[in-house]
Amino acid sequence: MHPGYIDPTDVGRVSPSGVTRHEEAAAAGAHAHKLKSSARSVGALALGELCAQMEQAGKSGDAEALAKLLPRFEQELAGVEGFLEGVSK
């Protein structure tokens, strides 16, 4: 993992079916907030933007928006993780 980058396991994986209540949406938004700055600091701007969108959805308790963003988030996160693993070798 790239130094200074938040471990994605700290972000907390959220399943679309798992974000059903306002409290869960808020927690998912808080996790996205934590990853947002780290993603941007390593140049993962698309991931940072998705995190910003997820953070806003979480703040408003919009579980449906989070569920729609999650597949793109997971895809982007996997790409960033793969890139960072290649860089650290």
Contacts in CASP RR format, 6 or more apart in sequence:
PFRMAT RR
TARGET T0000
AUTHOR 0000-0000-0000
METHOD contacts of the structure
MODEL  1
MHPGYIDPTDVGRVSPSGVTRHEEAAAAGAHAHKLKSSARSVGALALGEL
CAQMEQAGKSGDAEALAKLLPRFEQELAGVEGFLEGVSK
1 7 0 8 1.000
1 84 0 8 1.000
1 85 0 8 1.000
1 88 0 8 1.000
2 42 0 8 1.000
2 84 0 8 1.000
2 87 0 8 1.000
2 88 0 8 1.000
4 38 0 8 1.000
4 41 0 8 1.000
5 38 0 8 1.000
5 41 0 8 1.000
5 42 0 8 1.000
5 84 0 8 1.000
6 34 0 8 1.000
6 35 0 8 1.000
6 38 0 8 1.000
8 35 0 8 1.000
8 77 0 8 1.000
8 81 0 8 1.000
10 34 0 8 1.000
11 31 0 8 1.000
11 32 0 8 1.000
11 34 0 8 1.000
11 35 0 8 1.000
12 31 0 8 1.000
14 24 0 8 1.000
14 28 0 8 1.000
14 31 0 8 1.000
14 66 0 8 1.000
14 70 0 8 1.000
15 70 0 8 1.000
16 66 0 8 1.000
16 67 0 8 1.000
16 70 0 8 1.000
16 71 0 8 1.000
17 67 0 8 1.000
18 24 0 8 1.000
19 25 0 8 1.000
19 28 0 8 1.000
19 63 0 8 1.000
19 66 0 8 1.000
19 67 0 8 1.000
20 63 0 8 1.000
21 63 0 8 1.000
22 61 0 8 1.000
22 63 0 8 1.000
24 63 0 8 1.000
25 57 0 8 1.000
25 58 0 8 1.000
25 60 0 8 1.000
25 61 0 8 1.000
25 62 0 8 1.000
25 63 0 8 1.000
25 66 0 8 1.000
26 58 0 8 1.000
26 59 0 8 1.000
26 61 0 8 1.000
28 54 0 8 1.000
28 57 0 8 1.000
28 58 0 8 1.000
28 66 0 8 1.000
29 54 0 8 1.000
29 55 0 8 1.000
29 57 0 8 1.000
29 58 0 8 1.000
29 59 0 8 1.000
29 66 0 8 1.000
30 55 0 8 1.000
30 58 0 8 1.000
32 50 0 8 1.000
32 51 0 8 1.000
32 52 0 8 1.000
32 54 0 8 1.000
32 55 0 8 1.000
32 58 0 8 1.000
32 73 0 8 1.000
33 51 0 8 1.000
33 55 0 8 1.000
35 47 0 8 1.000
35 48 0 8 1.000
35 51 0 8 1.000
36 48 0 8 1.000
36 51 0 8 1.000
36 52 0 8 1.000
36 55 0 8 1.000
39 45 0 8 1.000
39 47 0 8 1.000
39 48 0 8 1.000
39 51 0 8 1.000
39 80 0 8 1.000
40 48 0 8 1.000
42 80 0 8 1.000
42 84 0 8 1.000
44 76 0 8 1.000
44 80 0 8 1.000
46 76 0 8 1.000
47 73 0 8 1.000
47 76 0 8 1.000
47 77 0 8 1.000
47 80 0 8 1.000
50 69 0 8 1.000
50 72 0 8 1.000
50 73 0 8 1.000
50 76 0 8 1.000
51 73 0 8 1.000
53 65 0 8 1.000
53 69 0 8 1.000
54 66 0 8 1.000
54 69 0 8 1.000
54 70 0 8 1.000
54 73 0 8 1.000
57 63 0 8 1.000
57 65 0 8 1.000
57 66 0 8 1.000
57 69 0 8 1.000
58 65 0 8 1.000
58 66 0 8 1.000
END
